[in-house]
Amino acid sequence: MNFYDHTGKMAIGSRLRLLTDKITEDAAEIYKLYQVDLQPKWFPVFHALSQKDNTITGIAQLIGHSHPSVSKIVAEMSKKGIVTEKKDKTDKRRNMVGLSRKGQEIAEKIKDQLTDVNSAIEDILSGTRNDLWKAIGEWEFVLEQKSLLRRVQEQKKLRESGNVQIVDYKPAYAAAFKTLNEEWISTYFKMEEADHKALDNPDSYILKNGGAIIVALYNGEPVGVCALIKMNDPHYDFELAKMAVSPKARGKNIGWLLGGAIIRKAKELGASMIYLESNTILKPAINLYHKLGFRKVAGHKSPYERCNIQMELALETI
C-alpha cells in the first residue's frame, strides 16, 4: 500500500476499487464453497426478491442501483432459471419479478453461507480500530448532501479565486470594460442608448459624476468589471451596473468577488442604498444578487428595454 500512502486521499476511488476487487474475488470463491449458483453482483437483487416479488423499478429504488443495471442482472438471472417475470395481476402494464423454484431453493440453501459470512465480517470489524460499515454509511449520507464532484468544483473555484485581484479602474482598462459588457449584452439582448453612454465614455459618464468602476484581474488579465453609477434619486445613492465576466473566466468565483468588492466600494463612498436592474433570463446573475443580499422591488422607471426585474440593497443591514 506504499503507492496509496504516497498518493494520499486523491486516490480514494482507486483504493476502494482495489478493496472491492479483493472482496469480490473472495465472494466468488465463497459461493463455490457453499455450492450456491450465484454471482456476487446478483446478491442485492436476489436478496430483495427473497423478501418479496417486485418490479425492476421497485428493486432499483430499494437497492440504490440504476434501472438498466437491475434489468441486466434480472436478465442474467432469468437465463439461469433463478427468477421469473410475469404480469402484475393488479396492473397488466407492469412486469413482476420473482424467484423461481430454483431461486427459492437457493434462498434456503444460502442461509448457512450468510450466517458464516456475517460472522466473518464481524470478526474483521473486531480486529480494526475503525468500523468500516458505519464509516460507509456516514460517507453515503454526506455524499447524498453534496457529491464529491460538487465538492471538487467548489475547491477548484476557491483555489482559482486566489489568483483573482480586484483593482480600481484606470484608462488602460477602458477597452476591457467596453468589450466585456458588449459581449454579454449582445449575446442575450441588443445594445441600447444607455449602454453606449456608459461604455463609450466611462470617465465622464460614471467616474466624474461620483461613481466608480472596479476590475477583476485573473493572472493579471482583466476578465471582469463592475460599476457604481451615481443616481439622482432620493431613495438610492448608486446603481450597481455593467457587471460582466468573461466566459473564459467563469467558474472562478469572480462574480461573487466583484459583487462583494463593489458593495464595499459603495460603503466607502457613503452609500446607504444601492439599486440594480437586470433580466430574469440571466439566472446566474439573479442568483448572485440574491446571495449578495439584494431584494426585488418595483416601480422605478428604467431606461432599458431589457429590464424586467429591479432590486435593491440596504447597506446598513449587511
N, C-alpha and C positions, 0 to 999 in steps of 0.2 A: 504493500500500500504506500510505498515511498512516493510514487508518482502523484497520488491524490493528496498526500501530505504537502507536496510541493505546489500543486496547482491550487489547493485550497477550495473554498466553498463554491467557486465559479464552476467547478466540475461536478456539482451535485447530481445533475441528470445522468451523467456517465456512471458515476459511482452507484447510484440507485439501480441503474440497468444491470450493472455487474452483479449486485446483490440479488436482483430479481432473477437473473440468469442462473445463478447458483441454486437458488431455491427451486426454480422451475425444473432444473435438471434432476434434483433430488426428488421432486414431486413425481416426475415421470417414473422413476425407479420405485417409488413408494407404491404407486398404483400397481406396478408389476408384482411387487412383493405380496400384495393382498389379492392379486389376480382380479383386479377390478378394471373393466374395459372402458376407461375414461381417459381423456386428455386433460391435463391440468387447466388449460384455458377454458374448458367447458364447465368447470365446477360451479362458478356463480350461477349460471343459467340452470344447471342441473339441480343445485340446491334449492333455488327458487321454485322450480317445478315440483320438487319433492314435497313442498309445503301445500301448493295448490296449482291447478291449471291457470294459465294466464295468456294474454295476448303478447305478441312481440313488443309492442309499445309499452305494455304494463311491465314486462320483465326489464326492459331497458331503463325505465324510470326507477324500478325497485333497486337494481344493482348499480346504477350510475354509468352504464355503458351506452354507446350510441345505438340507434335503431339498426343501421347497417351491420354493425358488429354482432348484435344479438341475432339478427336474421341469418347471418352467415353461420354462426355457431349452431343455430337450430337446424339449418340445412345439413350441416355435417353430422349432427347427432341423429337426424332423421335417416340419413343413409346407413347409419349403424344400427338402426332399428330401436333406438333408445327413446325417441319421442315420436308422437303422432300429432297431426294437425286435423282439426275438424271445425265445422261451422258452429259458431256460438248459437245455442238454442234460443237465446233471448234477442239476439241481433245477428241476422244472417249475413250482414256485411262484414262481420269480424271473424277471423280465424282464431280459434283457441288452441294453444299448445299444451300438451300434457305428456306425462311419462307413459310409455308403452308398458306392456307386461314385462319386457326385458328391463326397461328402465326402473320399474318398481322393484324388480329382483335386485338390481344393482343398489338401489336405495337402501334395501335391507342389508345387503352384504357389506356395504361400505361403513356401516355403523362402528364396527370394531376399529377400522382404519382411522376414522375421525376421532375416536376416543384416544387412540395412541398418538396421533399427530398433535392433538390438543395438549396432551401430557408432555410431549417432546418440546413443544413451543414454550410451555410453562417452565420446563427445565432450563431452556435457553435464557428466558427472561430472568430467572432466579440467579443466573450467573453473570448478569450485566448490571451496571450501575444505573443505566437509563432504560426506562420501559419504552421500547420501540413502538409497541402497539398504541400506547397513549400518545406518544410523540407524533405518530402518523395521523391520529385523529386531530391533534392540535394543528398540524400543518394543513390538513384538509379544510379545517374550519377557517384558518387565517387566509388561505388562498381563495376560499369562496368569497371572502370580503373584498379582496383585491388580488388579482392574479400576479404571478411572477413577472409576466410581460409588462403589466401596468407599473409595477414597482421599478423595473429596469428603466422604463421610459421616464419615470419621474427622476431617477438618479442621473440619467443622461441629460435631462433638461437642467437639473441642478448644477451638474458639472460644467455644462456648456455655458450656463448663465454666468459662471465665474469669469468667463472671457469677455463679458459684455461691460462696456463702460458708458455711462450716461454723462454727456457733456453739454455745455451751453452752445447755442447756435453761434456760428460765425459765417461770414460771407463765403468761405470755402465750401460750406455745406448747402449753399443755395440750390445747386443743381440736384443734389440728392433729395432735398426737401420737396422739390417740384416733381422729380421723376417718380419717387416712391408713392406720392399721392396720386399722380396721374395714372399710375399703373393699376391701383386698386379701384379707383373711381371708374376708369374706362372698362374694367373687367365686368363690373356689375351694373353701372349706370352710364350717364353721359356727363361730360364736363359742363358746369354751369357758370354763370357770370360771377357768382360769389367765390367759386373755386379759383378762377383766373385772378381775381383781385388779390387773394391771399397768396397764391403760389407764384405769381409773376412779380409781386412786389412785397415780399415778406418783411423787409426792413421798414418801409413806410406804412404798410397796412397793419402790421402786427406789432413790431418792436417799438417804433416811435410813438405809437398810441398807448404804450404802457403794458403791452403784452409780453410774451416770452415764447421761445422755441427751444426745445431740447432735442438732442440727437443721440441715438444709441449706436455705439461703435462695437462691432464684433471683430476682434483681432485687428483693430484699427480702421476697419471699413465701415462707413455709415450704412446701416441696414434698417434703421427705424427712426421715426421722427414723431413729434407731437407738439402742439402749440396751445397757448393760452391767449385768447383774443379778448381784449378789454371790451366790456359791454356797457352800453348806455342804457342801463336798466335799473330801476330802484330795488329790484329783488336780487339780481345776480351781478356778481363782480366780473367774472370771466366765463367765456365759453371754452370748454375743452374741445379742441378741433384739430383736424388734419393729422390724426394719428394714423400712421402707416408703418407696416413692417414688410420688408422684402420677403417674397415667397421662399427664397432660398435660405432664409434665416428663421423661418417659423419652427416652432417646437423647441425653442431655446429660452422660453420664458421672457422674451423681450417685451411683449405687450404688457405683461404684468410689471416689469421693471420700469417701463416708460410711464405707465399709469401711476405707480407709486411716486415716481420722481416728479411728475407734473403736479400731483396733488401737494407734495411738499413745497414745490415752487410757488403754488398759489398761496399757501400759508405764509411763506416768506414775503409775499407781496401784499399781505394783509387781507386776503380774501376771506369771506365767511361763507359764501355760497358760489358754487360753480355749476354750470349748465352744459348740456351737450345735446346734439341731435344725431340721429342715426336712422337705420332702416332695419327692420326685423329679419330681413333676408340674411343679414350679417350675424348669424347666430354666435360664432366665437366671440365677436366684439361685444355683443349684448351680454353674453355670459361674463365676460371680463368686467364690464361696467358694473354688473350686479355684484361681483366679487369685490370690487373696489368700494362698494357702498352706495352706488347711485340708485335712486328710486324713480320710477316712472311718474311723469307729470304731464299735463296737457294744457293747451290754451295759448301757448306762445306762438306768435306769428313767425314762420320760417321763410328764409329766402331760397330754400332748396326744394325743388320738386320731389326729390327722392326721400325727403324726411317723412317718416310715418311713426316715429317714436321720439319722445323728448324725455330727458332725465335730469335730475339734479342731485347735488351732494352738499349737505350742510357740513362744513369743515369743523365746526365746533363739536360735532358728535363723534369725531374719529380721532 
